[in-house]
């Protein structure tokens, strides 16, 4: 005897089957994530354009290149918020890299950690493509080098599953991006002398110190304390873990000195006024 099939239940079953066998399958999750990251960039770029056109009167008077950079910074802000939340969760809250688990911490990964890295890979590909296309308007060689290095590390960690803890520690540094972009937005909007600009500058200094200086020092300490596990990793992973954070840390210190000088200049100007 045949029983009637509920079309809603049938659709739900097919959707769950698709999710399990396609989107979350090992062979497809990475491609889905990368494409999702690129799509996120496109949507956030367009949404930034729409919102700015409606709520910021000065947007219409910006040059074409300024509008492109404005929208690009909106795009990078969305990615920064996403990857900061996911990185903090995976490193400190998820338990994936807990000392209580068996096995080396250097080789741990999950569907969620792989998917998150894939989204970031998609972002770095999209942003790097824009930097090359409009070079040097969206950034010079230091941005190209930073993005290529970040892309290589993210791709390797995503495909191999090795060193994801350290990759996510580095990605937490993206928490400084919204502040950097807000500083640029305020400058372009003619609000450089506003209280918001000053407060943002102080916040940038503190967040940069924590996320790009102190956290990197802790990363180096963690690598040293777990050196026996690090040595068990593939040679390529060992090189990336040794070289990439060191180069990025040097760049962070150089940029931090510029932020410090800029903050001192702003505070001195405020004191005179």
Helices and strands as residue ranges (DSSP letters): H 7-18, I 19-23, H 26-55, G 57-61, H 64-88, I 89-93, G 105-107, H 111-133, H 141-160, H 164-171, G 172-176, H 177-188, H 195-208, I 209-214, H 215-225, H 227-231, H 235-272
